[in-house]
Amino acid sequence: MSDKPVGRPMKFPYTMSAKIAQFPIKMYLQKQWIWKYYAVSVVLCLPVFYKIHKLANSPANVAKWALLKQKAAEEHH
């Protein structure tokens, strides 16, 4: 097998697969600020989301929610 690329890139890639193959994703990831800030924000928000999840799914809250659902179901039937 030869390691040489076959053919040459199109001047204007008109098929979706050619557009994806020629898209400069590496340049976008290196040059745009949003990717760095997105990663930092995810890391910083994970502990907050974990605390909210623990509060919302605590046994007392789950029991309270089940009681509210039961009362609502009794009112409708």
C-alpha positions as CSV (number, residue, x, y, z in Angstrom):
1,M,0.0,0.0,0.0
2,S,1.1,3.5,-0.7
3,D,1.0,6.3,1.9
4,K,0.5,9.0,-0.7
5,P,-2.9,10.7,-0.7
6,V,-5.2,9.8,-3.5
7,G,-6.3,12.7,-5.7
8,R,-6.5,16.3,-4.4
9,P,-9.0,18.2,-2.3
10,M,-11.9,19.8,-4.1
11,K,-11.8,23.6,-4.7
12,F,-15.3,23.7,-3.3
13,P,-16.5,20.6,-1.4
14,Y,-20.1,20.2,-2.4
15,T,-20.8,16.9,-0.6
16,M,-21.3,16.8,3.1
17,S,-18.6,14.2,3.6
18,A,-16.1,16.3,1.6
19,K,-17.1,19.4,3.8
20,I,-16.5,17.4,7.0
21,A,-13.2,16.0,5.7
22,Q,-11.9,19.5,4.8
23,F,-13.2,21.3,7.9
24,P,-10.3,22.8,9.9
25,I,-11.5,21.6,13.4
26,K,-7.9,21.7,14.8
27,M,-7.7,25.4,14.0
28,Y,-11.1,26.1,15.6
29,L,-10.2,24.3,18.8
30,Q,-6.8,26.1,19.1
31,K,-7.9,29.6,18.2
32,Q,-11.4,30.1,19.7
33,W,-11.7,31.1,23.3
34,I,-15.1,29.5,23.9
35,W,-13.7,25.9,24.1
36,K,-11.3,26.8,27.0
37,Y,-14.0,28.6,28.9
38,Y,-16.5,25.9,28.3
39,A,-14.2,23.3,29.8
40,V,-13.4,25.5,32.8
41,S,-17.1,26.2,33.4
42,V,-18.0,22.5,33.3
43,V,-15.3,21.7,35.9
44,L,-16.4,24.6,38.1
45,C,-20.1,23.8,37.9
46,L,-19.9,20.1,38.5
47,P,-19.6,20.4,42.4
48,V,-22.7,22.8,42.3
49,F,-24.7,20.4,40.2
50,Y,-23.7,17.5,42.5
51,K,-24.9,19.4,45.6
52,I,-28.2,20.2,44.0
53,H,-28.6,16.6,43.0
54,K,-27.9,15.4,46.5
55,L,-30.4,17.9,47.9
56,A,-33.1,17.0,45.4
57,N,-32.7,13.3,45.9
58,S,-32.4,13.2,49.6
59,P,-34.6,10.6,51.3
60,A,-36.7,13.3,53.1
61,N,-37.3,15.1,49.8
62,V,-38.2,11.9,48.0
63,A,-40.7,11.0,50.7
64,K,-42.2,14.5,50.6
65,W,-42.5,14.3,46.8
66,A,-44.2,10.9,46.9
67,L,-46.7,12.2,49.5
68,L,-47.5,15.2,47.2
69,K,-47.9,13.0,44.2
70,Q,-50.2,10.6,46.2
71,K,-52.4,13.6,47.3
72,A,-52.6,14.9,43.8
73,A,-53.6,11.5,42.5
74,E,-56.3,11.2,45.1
75,E,-57.8,14.6,44.2
76,H,-58.0,13.6,40.5
77,H,-59.6,10.2,41.1
